[in-house]
Amino acid sequence: MASMTSYESNINKVNESAVDRIFMMGNTTLLLIITVIILLPLIFIVAASFSSAEAVIAGRVTLWPVDFSLLGYETIFEHKKVWNGFANSLFYTFFGTIFNVFMTIIAAYPLSRQDLVGRRFITFGFIFTMLFSGGLIPTYMVVRDLGLLNTRWAMILPTGIGPFNLLITITFFRTTIPPELIEAARIDGASDFRTFRSVILPLARPIIAVLALFYAVNTHWNTYFQALIYLKDQDLFPLQIVLREILIQNSIDASMLIDIEDLVAREGLRELLKYSLIVVASVPVMIIYPFVQRHFVKGMMIGSVK
Amino acid sequence: MPVLISDQATSARNAGAYRFGARRRLSGREARAKLWLRIRRNWQLYALLFLPILWLIVFRYAPMYGAQIAFRQYSPAFGIEASPWVGLANFERFFNSPKFEPVIVNTLVLSFYSLVAGFPIPILLALSLNQVKARLFRSSVQMITYAPHFISTVVIVGMLFQFLHPRVGFTAVLANALGMSAPNWMGDPDAFRHIFVWSGVWQETGFSAIIYLAVLSTVDPALHEAAVVDGASRLQRIRYIDIPSLLPTAMVLLVLSTGRVLEVAFEKVYLMQSPLNLGVAEVINTYVYKVGLLSPILDFSYSTAIGLLKGIVGLLLLITVNHAARRLTANSVW
């Protein structure tokens, strides 16, 4: 990439024709417009979340906070349900991701070994689940029959191995670990277990980072469907289900609004609360995101190796 | 996409690494003995695979076995095996149900609309971004455009409700400023499809562009160099170098999405549904969920039948589209 960039800039300096310059101006304008379209809704939500309830209900907020206030955030921090959801989501994301990454790695390494008899058949067994599944109800029945309904296990065990993630991990092992290395370990007397622990795992660190991110964000933190069908107990609800109640179903614990007499102000706080909640719920992922986006890109690249 | 992976190179490299002696014709018994030896030598690898395969069987293949209740009248008292067979009755019930047509139509319209809008835009973004060499600008645009991908579905739909709110939303504020009153977009059944599709484009365009950018970064610079020497403009280089190099990847992604047209994102549609827009917003996946787990009389068999039908049609569709793609363009998933 780096070498290409410098070479490109050289030829462009020499050969930039009028047509190309106009094209590049159009191109830059287009990208700026796209960026603004992406940013606008985000800025609006953040601006509204820092405004006063009155300004929100009067529809006076556009892209900058009006009558700066932290009332929305203060109200959320007093809401026990939100905190509980936050803690549950952290729990499911943490333990769920460990389980997912562990299972994916121990499956991918053997399947990446060319000398494993039956590896094609087993790999196909995993990939097939990407194309076809037993369906919602039969899966629900299995979870029910195992006695996992309404337990924390239901949020972790059924997620197991994502076939896409398994495939990128197999590809990673095949393309980055030379068979000579495994052979050398064998000649030194290492068993397959030992090779896996002492040679493969240390080399697998980049793919473990990618997998952890994919699973944590896509399978756990951001989903609500599993919780919707498997959990009944309020105390077990992850953040996304709590968010759904407040943001979509518009059900807010009345005790949170009780000190406010005025009906309009109460309505304003109700809306303000939603803006603040959207910000709070997205902050954890947004904070880590700039640091990890490189890994996401890398993961997509491994996945697209041809 | 991992399905693109070809392992020819690696297998060529590995050839011989684990072979025993020179190749010669083996008798059946010898061959079996050698095979057995190879399996036994690798027993620890199979041990590593034990838990993943157990998980696969329990959580992925046991449900496929359980899907047979689509052909039975399942009753919890009898369990899967002892419930009476009813043949195709559950499927016929769906075909004859007044819900059949709207559910199928809604699913297909939403899918194809998403595909038509969501497929070309990431390619355009990647082509456009690939022209930019200023690092800071390029990485800023990339970072901002991927960001919405990481927002959860619940929050996205929550944002839609707030942004398009008839009183406090951004659109309402703008409309008021212009002296108009804002319509209630989220309650309007005619707006549902547009909101669903374009918010999806808003959320996923940047992230979907990553794969195309990755492909563009592998284009041989010599091609561009030669084109520049021949006096090609930037547009011509995009037209004759960049676009052709994206075609195989684009084709594979198109095949995969076409194979998934019946799988409209349950999570988002379900959240966006309201009694007002149910006529256009009820899709197969949400219907399966409601019939199976939400209705007063839970009908596991009926719900499973609809889900199974969806799964089988989806699989056939994928195979057909892939076959057509291979014959027409020589690019295919497998």
Interface residues (C-beta under 8 A of the other chain):
Chain A: M1 S3 M4 T5 Y7 E8 S9 I11 N12 N15 S17 V19 D20 F23 M24 N27 T28 L30 L31 I34 T35 I37 I38 L39 L40 P41 L42 F44 I45 A48 V56 I57 G59 R60 V61 T62 M103 T104 I106 A107 Y109 P110 L111 R113 Q114 D115 L116 V117 I122 G125 F126 I127 T129 L131 F132 S133 G134 G135 L136 I137 P138 T139 Y140 M141 V142 L146 L157 P158 G160 I161 F164 L167 I168 I170 T171 R174 T175 P178 P179 E180 E183 S191 D192 F193 F196 V217 W221 N222 T223 Y224 F225 I229 Q240 L243 R244 L247 I248 E271 K274 Y275 L277 I278 A281 S282 V285 M286 Y289 P290 Q293 F296 V297 M300 M301 G303 S304 V305 K306
Chain B: M1 P2 V3 L4 I5 S6 D7 T10 S11 R13 N14 A17 Y18 L35 R38 I39 N42 Q44 L45 Y46 A47 L48 L49 L51 P52 I53 W55 L56 V58 F59 R60 Y61 A62 P63 M64 Y65 G66 A67 I69 I80 L125 S128 L129 Q131 V132 K133 R135 F137 S140 V141 M143 I144 T145 Y146 A147 P148 F150 I151 S152 T153 V154 V155 V157 G158 M159 F161 Q162 F163 H165 R167 V168 G169 F170 A172 V173 L174 N176 W202 T205 G206 I210 I211 A214 V215 S217 P221 H224 E225 V228 S233 R234 L235 P248 T249 G259 F266 E267 L271 N285 V288 Y289 G292 L293 F300 S303 T304 G307 L308 K310 G311 I312 G314 L315 L318
